[in-house]
Amino acid sequence: MAGQPNLLFLMPDQLRADFLSCYGAEFIDTPNIDRLAREGVRYENAYTPSPICVPARALLLTGRNAIKNGVLTNNQFLRPDLGECGIHTWPEILGGAGYETSAIGKMHFYPWDISMGFQHRIVAEDKRWLLINDDYQKRLKSKGYRKLHGDEHEGYQENRGAIVHKIPWELSWDHFVGSEAARHIRDRDNGKPFAMMVGFPGPHCPYDPSLEYLEQFDPDDMPDAVPLVEENVPHLRRQNVNGNRQPWNGVDYTEFTAEHKKKIRAHYAALVKQIDDEVGDILKALNESGELENTVIVFASDHGDHLGDHGLIGKG
């Protein structure tokens, strides 16, 4: 690498490793993510210290765990005077070292439009935050669309959040993020090294791929969920399972069958495939701009998704 290397941090939301072919998944092919694993370092024993969104992201921003940065739950965020407390984000540090810093996609900041040290932001926040007038919402409006809640789609409740999104692929969340990241890489001309974080809203629920991707996956080909142990279960664990199945985001998981889990997994795999294609486009933009060999690329997620394992859904 010549001079200061660029840093590109690719971060899907709620991605579990065993839905990537580089981690042994036989039901999906993720060639672009596999390329990163093949040409770089693939970690086999890496675990998130905070398996919920906001604490995990606060940790990644600051290098401090939840106890030290004060973000313990999803309804908290980094205090505005964290710099005075001796805590700085990596965008602040790299910006001070001459880097151009940018964040594209979902960051899960509160408030959603703060900078946290990023000099440039293009925002596409949580799929369920319909009232946020972020950059993605503005793009949709310019094309005659709007954000849609999962329950505005056929089969949302019956299929436990697994739907086909009504918005066409070219205007979908993850394609918006991937194309904006690629465009930003191609359009740069200031000569500075860059540090960019790209946050894909998928494959987080709702499990809402475009039809052309979903058609590549058969629920019957999906791996079975790890069964729930019903006998001699500690009371606290049983409470956790029962609480996890309570209605949230408009979906009731009280009845959560093997068929539900298989279907959700097929939709989730389709979302992962969508993101892999976006990773490929971003790598192409890096190569065309002559920056690929001078860029450190980190691909990681904040946490995974149970997808029915142990009778649970959501973060894990």
C-alpha positions as MATLAB code, in Angstrom:
seq = 'MAGQPNLLFLMPDQLRADFLSCYGAEFIDTPNIDRLAREGVRYENAYTPSPICVPARALLLTGRNAIKNGVLTNNQFLRPDLGECGIHTWPEILGGAGYETSAIGKMHFYPWDISMGFQHRIVAEDKRWLLINDDYQKRLKSKGYRKLHGDEHEGYQENRGAIVHKIPWELSWDHFVGSEAARHIRDRDNGKPFAMMVGFPGPHCPYDPSLEYLEQFDPDDMPDAVPLVEENVPHLRRQNVNGNRQPWNGVDYTEFTAEHKKKIRAHYAALVKQIDDEVGDILKALNESGELENTVIVFASDHGDHLGDHGLIGKG';
ca = [
       0.000    0.000    0.000;
       1.233    3.461   -0.898;
       0.870    6.197    1.705;
      -2.057    6.218    4.093;
      -4.409    3.325    3.288;
      -8.130    3.827    2.887;
     -10.521    2.080    5.280;
     -13.824    0.599    4.125;
     -16.092   -0.906    6.783;
     -18.974   -2.949    5.323;
     -21.648   -3.726    7.903;
     -24.878   -5.598    7.186;
     -27.425   -5.446    9.992;
     -28.124   -8.650   11.919;
     -26.130  -11.016    9.658;
     -25.245  -14.478   10.937;
     -22.066  -16.042    9.588;
     -23.534  -19.443    8.717;
     -25.584  -17.856    5.911;
     -22.375  -17.124    3.973;
     -20.813  -19.721    1.692;
     -17.338  -18.834    2.998;
     -18.531  -20.128    6.377;
     -19.844  -23.384    4.960;
     -23.400  -22.547    3.874;
     -24.243  -24.877    0.972;
     -27.655  -23.371    0.168;
     -26.308  -19.966   -0.883;
     -23.430  -18.624   -2.961;
     -21.900  -15.334   -1.786;
     -18.919  -14.934   -4.145;
     -18.104  -11.311   -3.373;
     -18.075  -11.738    0.393;
     -16.211  -15.016   -0.149;
     -13.573  -13.083   -2.072;
     -12.944  -10.882    0.956;
     -12.592  -13.994    3.113;
     -10.309  -15.716    0.609;
      -7.997  -12.758   -0.002;
      -7.962  -11.552    3.593;
      -8.377  -12.964    7.092;
     -11.497  -14.968    7.957;
     -12.258  -15.033   11.666;
     -13.757  -18.197   13.124;
     -13.902  -17.248   16.799;
     -15.139  -13.666   16.794;
     -18.159  -12.791   18.925;
     -20.035   -9.582   19.538;
     -19.751   -8.384   23.147;
     -23.217   -6.795   22.823;
     -25.665   -8.864   20.751;
     -28.131   -6.010   20.279;
     -27.910   -3.203   17.737;
     -27.109    0.096   19.411;
     -24.669   -1.156   22.093;
     -22.778   -3.137   19.450;
     -22.505   -0.105   17.186;
     -21.459    2.200   20.028;
     -18.707   -0.273   20.871;
     -17.514   -0.362   17.258;
     -17.470    3.439   17.090;
     -15.511    3.941   20.291;
     -13.529    0.768   20.939;
     -15.046    0.751   24.448;
     -17.389   -1.904   25.774;
     -20.908   -1.149   26.985;
     -19.858   -0.654   30.600;
     -17.240    1.936   29.621;
     -19.191    3.805   26.941;
     -22.483    3.739   28.848;
     -24.666    2.263   26.088;
     -26.326   -0.827   27.531;
     -29.656   -1.054   25.674;
     -31.259   -0.085   22.376;
     -32.955    2.957   23.909;
     -29.641    4.567   24.889;
     -26.848    6.177   22.874;
     -23.477    7.800   23.381;
     -23.682   10.912   25.530;
     -23.094   14.187   23.651;
     -20.091   15.106   25.803;
     -18.264   11.806   25.302;
     -15.180   13.684   24.060;
     -14.929   15.502   27.375;
     -15.066   12.080   29.028;
     -12.000   10.975   27.076;
     -13.939    8.855   24.573;
     -13.553    9.576   20.864;
     -15.017    7.844   17.835;
     -12.778    6.458   15.139;
     -14.241    8.867   12.519;
     -13.181   11.757   14.758;
      -9.692   10.343   15.175;
      -9.177    9.556   11.496;
     -10.692   12.874   10.431;
      -8.123   14.602   12.603;
      -5.405   12.605   10.851;
      -6.380   13.935    7.428;
      -8.907   11.336    6.325;
     -12.160   12.064    4.530;
     -14.754   10.252    6.651;
     -18.174    9.195    5.416;
     -21.087    7.056    6.576;
     -23.564    5.661    4.081;
     -26.680    3.744    5.075;
     -27.900    2.624    8.474;
     -25.824    3.767   11.445;
     -28.502    3.500   14.161;
     -27.505    6.819   15.740;
     -29.755    8.757   18.112;
     -30.664   11.329   16.896;
     -30.538    9.601   13.547;
     -28.904   12.522   11.684;
     -25.989   13.365   14.015;
     -22.453   13.094   12.623;
     -20.504   11.201   15.333;
     -17.371   12.465   13.578;
     -18.355   11.578   10.017;
     -17.833   14.525    7.673;
     -20.274   13.175    5.100;
     -23.452   11.146    5.612;
     -26.069    9.567    3.340;
     -28.743    8.148    5.604;
     -30.981    5.111    5.096;
     -32.121    4.195    8.581;
     -34.042    1.272   10.059;
     -36.616   -0.350    7.760;
     -39.317    0.161   10.386;
     -38.733    3.890   10.967;
     -41.221    5.104    8.413;
     -41.456    8.717    9.584;
     -37.748    9.529    9.322;
     -37.250   11.802    6.327;
     -33.790   10.484    5.540;
     -31.987   10.417    2.197;
     -33.589    7.114    1.263;
     -37.066    8.503    1.880;
     -36.241   11.494   -0.320;
     -35.088    9.180   -3.113;
     -38.329    7.201   -2.883;
     -40.453   10.350   -2.964;
     -38.603   11.589   -6.043;
     -39.658    8.370   -7.804;
     -43.267    8.430   -6.594;
     -42.872    5.908   -3.766;
     -42.760    6.003    0.025;
     -41.468    3.775    2.803;
     -43.784    0.858    3.548;
     -44.302   -1.043    6.779;
     -44.166   -4.801    6.598;
     -47.855   -5.110    7.447;
     -48.706   -3.296    4.208;
     -47.597   -6.440    2.357;
     -49.512   -9.642    1.708;
     -48.801  -12.468    4.149;
     -46.883  -10.379    6.674;
     -48.599  -11.848    9.735;
     -49.239  -15.328    8.345;
     -45.597  -15.746    7.303;
     -44.176  -14.207   10.484;
     -42.666  -11.175    8.798;
     -41.496  -12.902    5.602;
     -42.743  -10.902    2.604;
     -41.871   -9.832   -0.929;
     -41.291   -6.098   -0.938;
     -43.581   -4.010   -3.135;
     -40.866   -1.484   -3.920;
     -38.823   -2.527   -6.993;
     -35.278   -3.768   -6.471;
     -33.673   -0.717   -8.034;
     -35.227    1.399   -5.242;
     -34.760   -1.086   -2.405;
     -32.952   -0.244    0.838;
     -29.789   -2.252    0.287;
     -29.419   -1.333   -3.379;
     -29.747    2.348   -2.459;
     -26.967    1.981    0.106;
     -24.700   -0.057   -2.152;
     -25.118    2.210   -5.171;
     -24.569    5.365   -3.105;
     -21.384    3.889   -1.624;
     -20.102    2.935   -5.082;
     -20.989    6.371   -6.464;
     -19.216    8.135   -3.604;
     -16.065    6.088   -4.219;
     -16.104    6.877   -7.941;
     -16.818   10.598   -7.473;
     -14.036   11.337   -4.986;
     -11.387   13.723   -6.299;
      -9.860   15.470   -3.272;
      -6.750   13.301   -3.038;
      -7.293   12.488    0.637;
      -7.370    8.955    1.998;
     -10.903    7.961    2.934;
     -12.530    6.079    5.785;
     -16.030    4.954    4.895;
     -18.613    2.987    6.843;
     -21.367    1.359    4.782;
     -24.368    0.156    6.792;
     -26.821   -2.113    4.981;
     -30.315   -2.202    6.571;
     -30.613   -5.893    5.611;
     -30.822   -8.733    6.334;
     -32.568   -7.416    9.466;
     -36.297   -8.052    9.654;
     -38.775   -7.558    8.130;
     -37.559  -10.327    5.867;
     -38.464   -8.468    2.689;
     -36.325   -9.374   -0.343;
     -37.184   -8.552   -3.919;
     -38.924  -11.336   -5.829;
     -36.051  -11.889   -8.271;
     -33.792  -12.791   -5.347;
     -36.340  -14.796   -3.376;
     -36.965  -17.026   -6.393;
     -33.402  -18.324   -6.016;
     -34.178  -19.959   -2.665;
     -36.473  -22.832   -1.700;
     -37.567  -23.021    1.948;
     -37.107  -26.806    1.788;
     -33.390  -26.272    1.114;
     -32.887  -24.193    4.239;
     -31.174  -25.740    7.278;
     -33.435  -26.729   10.142;
     -33.562  -24.463   13.155;
     -31.958  -25.710   16.363;
     -34.890  -27.189   18.310;
     -36.163  -25.742   21.537;
     -35.412  -27.954   24.537;
     -38.689  -28.348   26.400;
     -37.627  -30.493   29.361;
     -35.788  -29.316   32.481;
     -35.506  -25.774   31.154;
     -34.470  -23.147   33.745;
     -37.267  -20.739   34.581;
     -35.338  -17.684   33.364;
     -34.690  -19.284   29.975;
     -38.340  -20.244   29.567;
     -39.317  -16.674   30.397;
     -36.895  -15.427   27.742;
     -38.397  -17.680   25.064;
     -41.960  -16.738   25.989;
     -41.084  -13.040   26.008;
     -39.335  -13.312   22.642;
     -42.499  -14.746   21.104;
     -44.712  -11.894   22.208;
     -46.046   -9.704   19.376;
     -43.528   -7.126   18.168;
     -43.289   -5.101   14.984;
     -46.828   -6.242   14.239;
     -46.031   -9.971   14.215;
     -47.276  -12.554   16.724;
     -44.805  -15.426   17.173;
     -46.853  -17.333   19.756;
     -47.303  -20.044   17.136;
     -43.926  -20.475   15.442;
     -43.807  -23.632   13.335;
     -40.980  -25.341   11.474;
     -42.594  -24.156    8.223;
     -42.527  -20.547    9.445;
     -38.845  -20.862   10.282;
     -37.946  -22.410    6.917;
     -39.753  -19.653    5.030;
     -38.134  -16.904    7.090;
     -34.736  -18.461    6.429;
     -35.314  -18.481    2.665;
     -36.265  -14.794    2.748;
     -33.253  -14.034    4.944;
     -30.951  -15.877    2.509;
     -32.364  -13.793   -0.351;
     -31.552  -10.607    1.566;
     -27.997  -11.857    2.128;
     -27.673  -12.567   -1.593;
     -28.833   -9.027   -2.375;
     -26.137   -7.610   -0.110;
     -23.461   -9.818   -1.661;
     -24.260   -8.317   -5.057;
     -23.925   -4.817   -3.587;
     -20.551   -5.742   -2.097;
     -19.497   -6.791   -5.594;
     -20.500   -3.410   -7.032;
     -18.577   -1.587   -4.300;
     -15.458   -3.674   -4.987;
     -15.850   -2.898   -8.687;
     -15.992    0.834   -7.913;
     -12.840    0.543   -5.811;
     -11.047   -1.247   -8.622;
     -12.170    1.231  -11.288;
     -11.044    4.158   -9.134;
      -7.619    2.591   -8.633;
      -8.114    2.400   -4.862;
      -8.704   -1.324   -4.354;
      -5.109   -2.275   -3.564;
      -4.761    0.672   -1.185;
      -7.903   -0.043    0.846;
      -8.283   -2.063    4.032;
     -11.738   -3.675    3.906;
     -13.474   -4.903    7.047;
     -16.690   -6.914    6.680;
     -18.581   -7.532    9.907;
     -22.002   -7.274   11.531;
     -23.334   -6.008   14.828;
     -24.861   -9.398   15.725;
     -26.796  -12.276   14.191;
     -30.391  -13.503   14.063;
     -31.839  -16.585   15.765;
     -34.120  -17.315   12.784;
     -36.012  -19.814   14.908;
     -33.059  -21.428   16.693;
     -34.100  -22.470   20.207;
     -37.586  -21.179   19.407;
     -36.321  -17.593   19.197;
     -36.502  -14.863   16.565;
     -34.443  -11.719   16.163;
     -31.143  -10.695   17.682;
     -28.632  -13.271   18.708;
];
